[in-house]
Amino acid sequence: MVTELRVHGVQGSPAEEVLDRPLLHQVAGDSDAGFFRPRPEYGSTTGPGGATLEAYRWGNLTAGAAARALWLLLLPFMFANVALWLRPDTRPGPRAAVRALTRIFALSVTGSFVLSFVEISVDLVGWQCASLPRCLDGRPYLGLLAHGFFATTSRRLALSALLPALVIGFLWFLGRRTWVRYEAFQVDTDGDGDGLAHPCFWNGKPLVGRLRSLHIAFAFGTLDAILLGVLVSHDPHPIGYTLAGLTALILVACVVAVTLPSVVDRDAPAPWALPFTRLLSHAAVVLSVLVAGYALLARDPWTATGRMPILGGTVTVLFAVQVVLMLILGGVVLASRPSGTFLQGLAGPLIASTGLGVAVAFSAGLSYRVADFLDRRALPSSADYARGQLLQPPAAYEWAAAGFVLLIVLIVIVALVGGLPLVRRLRRDARAVTDADFPGDRGRGPRRAEQIDVAVADARVTDHIGQLLVWVFIPTAIAAVVATGFALAGVRPIRLAASGSVTAEVLSFVVNLGTYLIGLATLALVLIGVLAYRYQRFRRIVGVLWDLGTFWPRAAHPLAPPCYAERVVPELAKRSAWLATAPGGVILSGHSQGSVLVAATVLQLPPEARARTALLTYGSPLRRLYARLFPAYVNDKVLEQAGAVLTRPQTEPGQHTPRWVNLWRDTDPIGGPVESDTARDVRLADPPGFDMQPGDTVFPKVDGHGAYQQRPEFGAVISELMQDLTDLPPQDPAEARPQPPVPA
């Protein structure tokens, strides 16, 4: 009997919904990812076409626990990691350059994350607020900073640095916990590789471990550098200079290490790579303890005034370095991209820049909200800046707030100027599709035809979204470069106009509006995270973002959300290989993101399993999204290989029967044809009918991206694939069937 193994998409559908059966039992896996079958005592165990039903549910790996809501605040890490996989060129030279630049950028994002907490705890609280009686008045919980052992400036810095240190420690714990849980699936070989067909592409655990040590070392080094920059300038002692030298050595070592093939090579890292990276992380922790002890030493007191030195300049310089890295990365991509590449090959720099913008926006919003609280609801930016401010974050954050408003304005303009005309044009073009599917029906049902036109047109917006993004990205990038120049010069937005002038009032309004909008955006993310835990609907919304962003291994940023595919693909390959050796074989049936997973699984199957495996995909983004965004990993060659390993030769030379069938609709905004010589694309008209069915009161709905299994064509394809598999010669009895995977 042939088994149809269904794999759901990004919404994390329950196994009962995937199989359309109410009562199931788990046959393998665990609570995070498991295999389910219908209970035979409660009805049919076969689906359309007659295959035995089995479902693989992996949704809890990405959207099933409350703790995962915390990942929403680490979006910049995810963007930095995904940027590594967006490179358009497969040649070794550009590949090495893109990887080195992306990994340095990812390291800098970790530094920005640390600096945001240093700004809040060390600068706003420990430096600015603690030195002002007005800020401390009525706040007994801050009394420890003004009286007793920690009353001196240097000791206040040591105490306030405890929060950033704890945050780094939490990241370390979270990174190690997910490393053990998600990347722990054992692969039967010691190597590693680049490419979906490589037997160890999904074995990223060793690399993640080395990168995690480097990022933790860099995080502690960033914290130490800020503290020592302040302490040494006021207390030029040999101990301080020695600690500063060691801190600089660790920071430089981390930057160099992420570019060394001997350290970050997935294929053959040097034997000393793991001990070296662990030594750096442990040395950074010890050094941080020594820096804290140095700050606690008795020394001549000094009064903290104004903003904390070193920090504002460090934030601005780091942002400038990140902008330069993105410009260099864009230049490398443009110089090496193949012709006709989606977004001119700039998808990687675009996503990385988005991550940078989110990181700076989060930092700015959080800093200004804390400053507002400590400043007792004073405006973050006043047009009458000649009077000065009680508390003030760095200038770079003020530019970030203004830039957030600019970004929103640009999005609205592009949507109105470019988006609306595009939608109107697509709706005109969609008439041809509707008229071809329902010839002659438009005249007697114009409103119904227009509804179908809208569905087809809205689905096609996906193909043009890249052009709209470029219109937003280019002016935003130019504005970021200009703002970086002003920030490096120490010029804030309101200082572009005279104090108290009308122009200064406008600039002040823009900055203040930006800080509140960023704060609202951050609260919205937290709210979505809470709702994702409590309500299935919101959990699915979060899952869509996460499932797309965490499909790729953590090869650039080890503290990003974990890669679920490093468990899913090997687990699917093992189960499929076992099912394929049964009489009849197995049909891997994947919807949406599940189609990407089953295609990757096929490339990992052993030859004896491929001979008894068929592939059915529907609503698949393989060609429409993945081949455009990730052309180095999903391209014509890879798609042809996925179908070729399943193709059954015919008796006549040169003829082959594809054992990969792909279903798609014009109304599907995500899925589309695979367009491969080794796959057969089957287009489904949608909706299934133009008129109301007898006895019904509503028109047949447009299914779009869902309900593929409910169409009769689905069962017909299953029957065809089953017939092809059952026509195979019997398996050699000498081939011993492997033992089935044992449920956890």
N, C-alpha and C positions, 0 to 999 in steps of 0.2 A: 504494500500500500504506500502510495506517495504521500509525503507530509508537506503541507503548506505552512512554512514558518513565517509568520507575520511580524513585522517590526514597525512600530508606530513612529510618528514624526515628532515635531518640536513641541506639541502641546502636551506631551506626557499623558496620553490617553490611558485610562485603566484597561487592564487586559480584557475585562468583560465587554468593554466597548469595542476593542480591537477585533475580538472574535464574534461579537454580537451574540454572546451566550451569557446567561445570568449566573450560572453556577460552574465554577472552575476549580481545579486543584493544581498546585504547583508541583512540577516534575523535576525542576533543577533550579539552581541559583539561590538567591537569598532575598531579603526584603528590599534591597536597593535595586537589584536587577535580577529578574527571574523568568523562567519559562513556565507557561501555563497551558493546560489543555482542558477541554470541556469534560465534565463528569459523565461517563457513559451511562450511568443509571438514570440520568435526568434528561435524556434526549439524544439527538444526533450529534456525533462528534466530527462530522464532515461538513465542509463548506461548499460554496458554489463550485461546481465542476467535479465534486466528489473526493477531493483530497482531505486527508486527516488534518484537522486544525491544530495549530500550536502557535502561541504568541510569546514574544519576548518583550517584556516591559522593563525599560531602563530609565523611565522618567524620574524616579526617586534619586538618581545620581545627580540631578541638576536642580530639581525644584521640589524636593520632598521634605525639607527640614527647615526649622526656623533659623538655625545658624547660618544658612546660606543667604539670608537676607543681608547679612553683613557684607557679602561680596559686592552688593550694589554700591557701596562706598569705595570700592577698589576697582571701579571701572577703568581708570587710567592704566592699571597694571594689565588688564585684559586687552585693551587696545594696543598697548606696547607689544604684547606677546603676539597678537594676531598679525601685526604689521610685518613680522618676520616671514610669514607664510604668503604674503601678498606679492612677492617679487615676481616680475614677469619673465625673467631670463633664467635659463637652466645652465648656462655656461659657468665653469668653475670660477673664473675671475670675478665677474659681477656678483655671483652668488656669495663669494667670500667677503666682498666689500659690503654688500647689503647686510649680511649677517653681523659683521663687526660693528657697523654703524648702528644697526638696530639694537644690538646688545648694549652698546655704550649708552644709547638713548634710554633703554629700559633701566639701566643702572642709575641714570640721572633722575628718572621719575621716582625711584625709591628715595633718592636724596631730597627731591621736592616734597615728598610725603613727610619725611622726617622734619624738614624745615617748617612745614605748616604747624606741626605740634610744638616745635621750638618757639615759633612766633607767638602762639597762644599762651603757653605755659611760662616760658622763660622771659620773653620780652614783655608782653602785655601785663602778665601777672607779677612775675618775679622782679622785673626791672622797672617798668613804668608805674604800675599801680602801687607796688609796695613802697615806692619812694614818695608817694603823694598822700598826705593825711586825708584829703577829701575823698580819695578813692577807697581808703581803708575804713573810713568812718561808717559805723553801723554794720560792719562785716567782721564779726568775731572769728569766723572760720579762716580769715586771712591774717589773724593776729600773730600767728607763728612767724610770719615774714617780717614783722615789725618789732618784735620784742624777743628777748632771750638770746639763745645761742645762734639763731639764724638771722639776727637783726642786721649783720653786716652784709654788704652787697655781694661779696664773693660766695658766702654761705647761702644766701638766698638763691643765687644762681644754681648752686649744687642741689638744693632742695627742689626748686622748680624744674630742674632737668630730670627729675624722677618720672614725670608723666611721659615725656618722649621715650625714655628708656623702657618703661613698661609697655608702651605701644609697640616698640620694636620687638620686645620679648614676646608679645602676643602674636605678632606676625610670624615670628620664628616658630612658635608653637603651632599656629594654624597651618603654616607651610609644611611642617614636618608631619602633622596629623593627616593632612590630605595626601601627602607623599606616600605615607604608609597605606592609606586606604584606597586611593584611586590608581596609583601607578604600581601597585603591588602584584598585579596579575603576572604570573610567571610565563616567560616565553622560552621555548625550547632551544634557544641558541644564545651565545654570548655577545654577538655583534650588535651593531645598530646600523641604521641606514637612512637614506634620503629618497623617498618615493613610496607611494602607496603600495606598490607591489613588493617592496623589500620585506623579507620575512621578519625583520625586527624594527620596522618603522614605528611600531606602537610600543616600543620598549624604551621609554624615556626616563625611567627612574634614576639611573646613574647620573645623567646630565643634570636633571632637576636638583639632585642632591648637591652637586658641585656648585651650580649657579646659586642655590639658596645660601650656601656658606658665604659666597662672594657678596651677595646683596646684604646679608646681615652684617658682614664686616664693614661694608660701605655705609650702612645706616648708622652704626655706632661711631664710625669714623667721622661722619658728617656732624653728629651731635658733639663729639669731642672737639672738632675743629672750631665750632662756634664758641664753645666755652673757653677754649684756650686762646682764641683770638681776642676775647675781652680781658681775660686774666693776665695774659702775658703783656698786653699793652700797658697795664697798670702796675704790674709786678714783674719786671724783667729779671726773673730768677733763672739760674741754669736748669733747675728741675722743670720749669715751664717750657723752656726752649727744647729740652730733651723730649718731653712729652709731645710737644708740637711737631718735632721732627719725626717721631714714631708715627704720629697720626697721619702726617703727610705721606709717609712711606706706605702705610696701609691703604690709603685712598688711591695712590698711584698704582700700587700693586693690583688692586681690584680692577681698575680701569684697563690696565695692560692685560690682566689675566682673561677678561671676557673676550679679548681679541686673539688669544693664542690658540691655535688649533690643538696643541698638546693638552690644553685644559678643557676646551669646550667642544672638541671634535666628538661627534656621535659615533664614529666608526672605530677609532683607535686612540683614545686618550692616553697620555703618558702615565706610566705607573705611579709617578709622584704627584699626579694631578689631584687626586682625592685627598691624600695627606696634606698637601699644600693648601688647598682651599679650607679644609677643616682647621688647619693651624691659623689661617688668617682670621676666621670667625672667632676662634677661642682667644686669640691674641687681642682682637678688638674688644672683646668683653673685659678682659683683664685690664686693658688700657683705659677703658671707660671707668672702671673702679678706681684706678690710679688717678685719673683726672678729677673724679669726684673727691677723692681724698685730698688732692692738691688744692681744690677749691675750698675745702673745709679748714685748711691751715689758717692759723692766726696771721694776719698781715695788717699793714696800715690801712685804716678804713678810707673809703672814698664814697662820695655821694653820686648816686645814679641820677642823671638828668637827661631829659629828652628821650629820644628813641635809643634803643640798644645799639651800640656801634657794631660793625661787622655784619650783623644779620641782614639788614636791608640791602647792603651791597652784594652779599652772597646770594640772596634770593634773585636779585636782578641779573647778576653775572651768570648764575646757573640757567636762568631762563634764556639769556642771550646765547649761551652755549647750545642749549636745546634747539633754538631757532636755527643756528648755524648748522647743527647736525641734520636737521630736516632739509635745509637747502642743499647740503652736500648729497644727502641721500636722494633727493629729487634729481640732482644733476647726474648722479650715477645711473639712476633708472632711465632717465631720458636718453642718455648716451648709449645705453645697451639694450633698450627694449626692442622687440620685434615690431614690425610694421602692423598697424591695425590693432594694437593692444588696447584693451578697455581702459578708459580714463588716461590714455597715453602712458599706462604703466604706473601712474602716480597713486594707485590705490593704497600702497603701503605708507608713503609719506602722508597721505590724506588721513588715514586712520590713526597713525601715530600722532599727527598734529591735533586731531580731535581728542585723543587721550591727554595730550599736553594741555589743551584748552580746558578740558574737564578738571584736570588736576589743579591748575591755577585758579579756576573759578571756584572749586570747592574750598581751596585754601583761603581765597579772598573772602568768600561769603562767611565762612566760619570765623575768620579773624575779625571781620567787622561786626559780626553779631556779638562776639565776646567783648569787643571794644565798646559797643553800644551798652552792653550790660554794665561793664565796669565804669563807663563814662556816664552812667545814669541817664540813658536814653538821649544823649546828645547826638546830633547828626554826625555821621561818619566823615562827611566832607562839607565844610562850610565855605561859602563864597567869600566871606570876610576872613580870609586866612591870615591877615595881619595880626589878629588877636591870638592866633595860635590855637592848639588843640590840647586837650588833656591827655588823650591816648590816641595814637595813630599807627596803624600797620604800615608796612613798607610801601614805597611808591609803586612798585610793580603790581601790588594787589589793587591799587586804585585804578591803574590802567586796565587791569583785568576786568574790574567791575564795569568800566566804561565800554570795554570791548564786548562784554556780554550783551549790553544794550544794542551795540552796533550789529552784533550777530543776529539778534532777533529782528531788527529792522531789515537786514539783508534778506533773511528768510522770508519775511512778509513781502518784500519787493519782488524777489524772484518768484514767489508763488503767484503773485498777481500779474507780473509782467511776462513771465515765462510759463508758469504752470497752467494758468487758466486758458491761454491760447492753445497750449499743447493738448489739454483735455478736450477742448472743442474740436481740434483737428482729429484726434484719435476717435472721437465719437462719430465723426463723419466717415472715417475710414472703416469703422466697425460695421457700418451698414452692409458692406459687401459680405462679411462673414454671416450676419444674420440672414440676409437674403439667400445665401447659398444653402444654409441649413434648413430654412423654411421658405422655399420659393413660393411667391404669390400670396403669402400670408400678411405682408405688411399693409396691404390695402384694406383688409378687413379688420385688422387689429393694430393700428399705428402706435397706440400707447404701449401695448405688449411688446411690439418690436423695438420701441425706444428703450424699454427696460433692459432688453437683451443687449442692445447697442451699448448702453451704459456699462453693463457688466463686462463686456469684451474690452471696451475702451479703458476702464479702470484697471483691468488686469494688465494691459499693455503699458501702463505708466511705469511699471518696473523696468522696462527696457530703456527708458529715457531718464531715469532718475539720476544716472551718472552725470549727464549734461547739466542738470539743475544743480547738482552738488558742486560742479566746477565753477559755476557762476557765483556760488556762495564762497567757495574756498579761495579763489584768487584774490578778491578784495580783502578777505579776512587775513590772508597771509601777508599782503602788503601792509595792512594796518598793524599787524603784529610786529613786523620789522620796524615800522616807524615808532610804535609805542616802546619797543625795546630800546631804541636810540634815546628817546626822552628819559626813560627810566634809568639808563646808564648815566645820563647827565644829571640825575637827581631831580628832574623836573616832573611835577605832578600835573594832572590834567587841568586843575583849576588855576595853576600858575601860568597857564598860557594866556590868561587875561588879567587885567588889573584887579586888585582886591576890591570887592564890593561892587564891581561893575555888573551890567546886565549879562554880559557874556560869561562872567564868572558865575553868576546865578544859574545860567543854563547848564554850564559844565558841572556845577555842584549838583544840580538836579539829576543829571544823567548818571553821575557816579553813585549818588545815593540810591537812585532807582535800581542801578545794576546790583548793588550790594543786597538789596531786599529781594530782587528777583532771583539771585543766586541762592539766597537763603531759602526761598520758597521752593526752588528746584531741589535743593538738598532734602528739605523736609518731605517733599513729594516722593523722593526715592525711598526714604525711610518708611513712609506710610505704605508705599507699594510693597516694601519688604514685609511689613507686618501683615498686610492683607494677603500677601502670598502665602503666609503661614496659616492663616485662618480660613481662607476661602479658596476653593478649587479654581474658580475663574481667574482670580488674580495670580494664583500659582502658575497657571498656564501662560499668562501674559509674560511673567518674569522668565518662565521656561523658554519662550521663543527666543529672547535675547541671549539667554545663557547657552542654550543648545547650539546656537550658531557660533557664538564666540568661544566656546570651550571644546569644540570638536578637535582642534589642533593641539598637539602636545605643547607643554610649557618649555619651549626651547629658547625663549628670549627672557621672559620674566618668570622666575620660579615661584613668586608669591601671588601670581594671578590665580583666578578660579581654576580648579583642577580640570584636567582633560578626562572626560568620561569615556572617550573613544579608546583610550589605552586599556580600559577594561572591556568595553563593549565588543570591539572588533575581535580581539583574541578569543573572547568567550563565545561569540557567535560562530567563529571559525571552528572552534572545538566541537560545539554542539552540532553544527551543520555537517562536519565531517563524519560524526557518529551517525546522524540520521541518513546521510547519503549512502552508507554501507548497508542500510536495511533494504529489503526487497522493495523496489520501486524508486527510491531516491527521495530527494527533497527539492521543493520549490521555495527559494528565498523571495519573500513578498514584502517589499518595503515601500512605505508611503512617506513622501516629503523628505525630511531629514533621514528617515529610515531607509530611503532608497540610496542615500550616500553611504550609509553604514553597510548595507548589504552588498553594494558594489565594491567597497573596500574589503569586505569579508571574502568575496569571490576571489580576489587577488591573493588572499592569504591561504586559500584551501590547498591541500595536497593534491597531486594529479589524480589519484584514484578517487577522490571525492568529487573533483570537478566533472569527471565523466558521468556522474549520476546526480548532477545539480542543474537546476534551471533558475532563471532570474526573472522576476516580474516586478517592475517599478511603476509607480503612478504618482502624479503630482511631484515629479522629481526635479530638483533644482540643479542637477548635475551640469547640464549644459548652460542653462539660463543664468545661473548665479556663480556656481563654483568654477566653471571653465573660464568665466570672465574675470572673476576676482583672484583666483588662484591658478593661473595658467601654467605655472611651473609644476604643479602637482595634479591638476585635473585638466587634461588636454586631449586632443584627438588620439594620440598614441595610447594614453592610459585607458580611455573609453573603449577603444578598439580592442585593447588587450583584455579588458574585463569581459567583453562579449566573446572574444576569440577562444578563451580558455574553456568556454562552455559550448562552443559551436560543434555540432556533430557533422562530420564529413559525409557527403552523399556518395552514392556509387559512381556517379558520373564525375569525371575530373573537373575541378574548378567550381563545383556547386557545393554550397553549404546551407544548412538549416540553422538560422539563429535561434538559440535557446534563451535569448534575452528579449523580452517584450516590454515595451514602455507605453503606458497609457497617459494621454494628456488632453487638456481642453484649452480652448481659446479664452475661456473665462477664468482660468487659473492664474492668479497673480504671481505664483511662485514656481509652479511646475511648467514644464515644456518638453518638446521633443529632445531626444538624446542626439540625433543626427550622427549616428555611427553606422558603419558598414556591417558591424557585427551585432546590431540590435535592430529590432523591428518596432517602429513607432506606430502606434494606433491612436488616431484622433477620435475623441468622443464628442458628439454634438451636445451642447449644453445650452439651455435646459433640455431634458429628454423629450419634451413636447411643447407645442406652441399654445394649444387650447387647453381649457379645463377638462379634466377627466370626467366621465359621466358619474354623477352623484357627488362631485366635489364642488366646493365654493371658491377655491383659490386656484391660481395657475400653478403648474409645476414649478418648483423653486429652482433658481440657478444654484447649482452645487459648488461651482468654483473649485476650491482646493480640496473639498471633502467628498465623502460618500461615493468613492470610486467602487467600493466593494458591493454597493447596492445595484450597480448597473449590470444588465445581462451580459454585456461584453466581457466583464471581469470573469464570470464563470466560464464563458466560452474559451477565453485564453487559458485558464487553468486546465480545462479539459484537453486543449491542444498540447500543452506542456506535459501533462500527465501521459498522454498517448506517446509522446516522443520519448519520455523516460521509460515507460513500460515496454517499449519496443527494443530496448537495449538488450544485448546478450546477457545471459545470467552471469552473476559474479563468480569468479574463480573460488571454489571452496577452500583452496589453500590460503586465501587471504583471510586472516583472522580479523573479526570485527573488534575494534577497540571497546573497552569498557565505557559505559555511559558516564557522563559527568554526574557526580554525586551532589544532590541538593545540600546547600549549606545549612 
